Amino acid sequence: MTTQLLDRQQAGAVPVRRRSRWRRPGSIRRLITYVILTPICLVWIYPFVWMMSASVKPNGKVFAGLGLIPTHWYFSNWTEAWEQAHIGRYFINTVIVTLSAVAIVVLTTATMGYVLGRFSFPGKKPIVVLLAALVFLPQGYTIIPIFDLITTLHLDGNLFGIILAESGAAHIIQLLLFAGYFRQLPRELEESATVDGAGFFRTFFQIFLPLSKPVIATVVIIQFIASWNDFLIPLVLTLSRPNLRTLAVGIYTFQGENLTNYSDMAAASTISLLPVIIVFLFLQRYFVEGIAGAVKQ
Amino acid sequence: MQIAWTAERTPRGTKKPLRTRIWDARYCYVLMAPGLVLIGMFSVYPMIASWYYSFFDWSGISQAKYFIGWRNFSELVHDSFFWHAFWRSAWFMLVSTPVELVLSLLVAIVLNERALKLAPIYRTLLFIPVVTTTAIVSIVMSFVFAAFNGPVNQVLQGVGIVKSPVDFLGDHHTVMWTAIGIFVWKWFGQPMIYWLAGLQTIPQELYEAARVDGARWWRQVFSITAPLLKPFAIIITLIVAVGNLQVFAFMQALTNGGPFFSSEVMELYIYRMAFGASGSAAAQRLGYASAAGVLFGVAVMLVAGLQALALRRVRADRAETS
């Protein structure tokens, strides 16, 4: 499951003798594909290239023509944005929130998936029905009570409130992935664990959890993208606490305060988007496999 | 210690008393407890609390609540902003979901071709928008589509397609279409990867056999790809449709609901009612916003429930006929 997606395409490089008969019509179609797809892909990432280019232009020149390569490189935009938009602090906040939420979600969905996937017990059906009902629960619907709850519990003074609120959204897809994976593992695993004297919890943490690595990878990626992108919860929970803002919220409010400072805005956006894009380019294989894992069960 | 899973193995007829079964499964409950508590606090409780709040006149978290019965709802029914936002959200999902699904499927089919050596590069480029932070990308795109000399307008004018710049995001005729276009661009990569994962479960031999039989490309797509992708299509559609209802970050940062509320989707409406237009405490109406959330949530769940029922019906029919 983990390498199939890439191998299949790399395998395409190896010529298959049987297919040589079809080479000519195929190669023309391939050429057409290249001619169509290449410009589309360039247009696709153009906004990011434009943003990076704008980030090193003086503010007055951001909209002055389509040239992407600036005559002078104004890296002062970057230092200005870094200081004025407090990007350093927001970045750390975002990393803390994302990592914590990913860890909590992996743990809670794995444990719940294990129990729901392998055991029957009184109260299972109501829990399953309840979880199914939560699939379509719109986020906007629950934000007011969440805000109220976090304030009442006095969790609004630190990042913990944001982390808990994000982790507590119903992560049904992740849960289903774990449940489906654990369900199809053989019963003998538990039996031999019991023979070896392992209890219920040890069986889970030392045998089943390590076995579910492919699912963990998928859930980590899905949750990473979700938490890194999350906006409504951190926005609402930091309305009166600017120092707790995440990148998304910080950049959003920075724009609200500097409506016409396009180059600083572009610099702030570049600083906050570039690391993720670079991480993605290096780990893209895991991203793609992780996302693909969501439908492969 | 090993009782928990033996509970399942007990034959149906000889059921133990409920108390014993609960005790037998105690470790199950303990292991699930952290997850259930979190979901209970931040998903189930808010769902119920929204109902409760919707019966109050409540103008701020620290303010007193006044019970007013169904008055919030009766006001909502006559609030044209609410209904516009309501249908706009539904419309946004109904338009963006099929567009996103069909386009990504087409590209996935093309990229799935073994001989396409650049496919991994295309896939990577098309996927980049997915990993970037939604709110920030939306702001960048609001510059790209800016009416005054935004790059898109410069190109359109340069090529001569339009004479005067198009105010993509500032004109109520175009704003929703532009938003849907940008939204599809942003999330396109995700269903594309899903489709690719599905496509790769189809053995290549089938296509080779079809080719030997002289089947053309589109024939292969309709006769091999489509039927074999069906099980994937259901789950992919569900994931994408759910995602396309959660557009707060995207729309708030792109248009802020403007111009003059013409792109205000449901989540933005709720946010504006609850926390004021700019997050200021000036016009907080938490009870009223809760009522709006309740109505919308009920509508969404109703539609989803009907869909699930229909799906089950279809499956049952198919099971009977086969």
Interface residues (C-beta under 8 A of the other chain):
Chain A: Q4 L5 L6 R8 Q9 Q10 A11 G12 A13 R18 R19 W22 G26 R29 R30 T33 Y34 L37 T38 C41 W44 I45 Y46 P47 F48 W50 M51 A54 V62 F63 A64 G65 L66 I104 L107 T108 T109 T111 M112 Y114 V115 L116 R118 F119 S120 F121 P122 G123 I127 L130 L131 A132 A133 L134 V135 F136 L137 P138 Q139 G140 Y141 T142 I143 I144 P145 I146 F147 D148 L149 T151 L164 A165 S167 G168 A169 A170 I173 E190 T194 G199 F200 F201 F204 I225 W228 N229 D230 F231 L232 L235 V236 L239 L247 A248 V249 I251 Y252 Q255 G256 Y262 M265 A266 S269 S272 L273 V276 I277 F280 L281 Q284 F287 V288 I291 A292 G293 A294 V295 K296
Chain B: M1 Q2 A4 W5 A7 E8 L18 R21 I22 D24 A25 Y27 C28 Y29 L31 M32 P34 G35 L36 L38 I39 M41 F42 S43 V44 Y45 P46 M47 A49 S50 Y53 I61 V107 V110 E113 R114 A115 L116 K117 L118 A119 P120 I121 Y122 R123 T124 L125 L126 F127 I128 P129 V130 V131 T132 T133 T134 A135 I136 V137 I139 V140 M141 F143 V144 A146 F148 N149 G150 P151 Q154 V155 G158 W185 Q190 I193 Y194 L196 A197 G198 Q200 T201 E208 R211 W217 F232 I235 I236 L238 I239 V242 L245 Q246 F248 A249 Q252 A253 M266 E267 I270 Y271 A274 F275 S278 G279 L286 A289 S290 G293 V294 F296 G297 V300 M301 V303 A304 A308
